[in-house]
């Protein structure tokens, strides 16, 4: 019984260390931008699930101007600390809905961040920008973005992942 108690305490301590690291980061921007309208054929190419939106891609933008894409996803620790890392999510609306994005970071450390709820219009194409400023540990991270819809419908098209490295 003592071993079980000690194991539970150890797990709680490890979890609290992970939460302390999460508090070192500040969200400095959450912004949805409309890029244009989707081709009508895109809705017909949906995966067959009941999702009302599709997440096409997610990638980090690691530059001081917040616009330049680093195709190798190598991000300097100083850049991440001083300017932050911007993550862009490409998504398209198959039907009108309200949605939120959930960011799950795994790697040298684990933390999650939800976005605010936003409106998605039918046949529109969006970028959702999300900027984090703060301390990171060096290593390779995997970012998984999961879209949540207001009516609970979702499917395979509501998830995207990318990998990036902090050096």
N, C-alpha and C positions, 0 to 999 in steps of 0.2 A: 504494500500500500504506500509506503514511503517513497518507493521508486516512482510510482505513478504520480504522486504529488510533486516530486522533484522534476519529473518530465514536464508536467503541466506548467510549473513555474518557469522552466527553461524556455518553453515554447512562448509563453507570454512575454518574457524578457526579449527574446529574438524579435517578436512582433512589435514590441514597443520601440526597439532600435530602428526597425524599418519605418515606423511612423514618425520618429524623430527626424530621419533623413528626409521624409516627404515634406515636412514643415520648412525645410531649408529652401524650398522652391516657391516662387510666386508666379501666378498666372498673370501676364501683363497684357494679353490681348486674346479675345475670343470674337471672331468676326466672320460673318457669312457674306460672300460676294457672289452675285449672279454673273455668270460668264456668258450665258446665251441660252438658246433653246436647243433641245435635243431633236435629233431626227426622229420622225414618227416610227421608223423601223426599230429604234432602240427598245421601245416598250415591248415589241413583239419578240425581242431576243432575250427577255427576262428568263430567269432560271425555271420558271414554272411554279415557284412558291408564291405565297400570298403577299410578298413584300410590296410596299408602295414606293420604296426608293432603293437605289443600288449604290453601294460604295465601290467605286472603281479602283481607287489607288490612294495610298498615303505615303508621304515622303517628307524628310526633314529638309529645311532650308537653313544653311549654316553660313550666313554672311552678315556683315554689319548692316547692310542695307535691307535685309530681310526679303530679298527678291531673288538672289542668285542661287540656282540649284547646284548643289555639289553632288554630281552623279555617283561618286564613290561613297557617299554618306560617311565621310571621315570628318569629325568635328573636333576642333581644338578645345581643350578644357578651359582655356582662357576665354575663347569666344563664347562658350556656353555660359560661363560665369558672368562675363561683362556685358554681353549683348543679348544673351538668351538664344534659345533654339526655337525656330518657327516650324511647326508641322502643318502641312497642307493636306487636306482630305478632299479628293474629288468625289462628288456624288451627283446623282441625277434623280429627279423625281419622276416616277412612273405614274403616280396619282397624287393628288393633293393630300398632305398629311402634316402632322406635327411630329418632329423628331428630336432626339438628343443623341449625342455621340459619347461613347465611353472609351477613354484611352487607358490601355493596360500596358505598362512598361515592365519588362522582365529582363534580367541580365545580372550585372553585379549587384543590383538592388531592385526591389519590386515596389511599384506604387501605381495607383490608379487615379484618374481625374475624370469627372463627368463634365460635359459641356452644358450650356443652358439649352432649354427647349427653343426650337425655331421652326418657322413654317417652311414647308417645301411645296412648291407649286408643280402641277403636272407639266411634264415635258420641258422642265428647265434644268440647266446644268450649273452646279455650284462648286465653289472652293470654300472650305471652312478653315480659317487660319486660327491656330492655337499656339501661343507663345509662352514658353516657360523660361524664367530667369532664376538662376540659383546654382547651388553646388551640385556636382555630379561626381560619381566614382568613375575611374577609367575602366574601359572594357567595351564589350559588344552587347548592345541592347536589341531586343525585339519589341517593336511597338505593334500592338493589335488594336485596331479601332473597330468597335461594334456599334452599329446604329440601332437605336431603340425607337420604335414607333408608338404613337399614342394609343393605338388600338390593340397592341400586343402582337400584331402580325410581323413576322420576320422570316428570313430565309438565308440561304447560302450567300446571296448577293449583298447581305448587310454587314459583311466582315472583310477587312483588308489588313494586311500586315506589311511591315518593312523592317529592315535591320539597319542599324547605324552603329558607328564606333566612336567613343569619346577617347581621345588620346592626349 
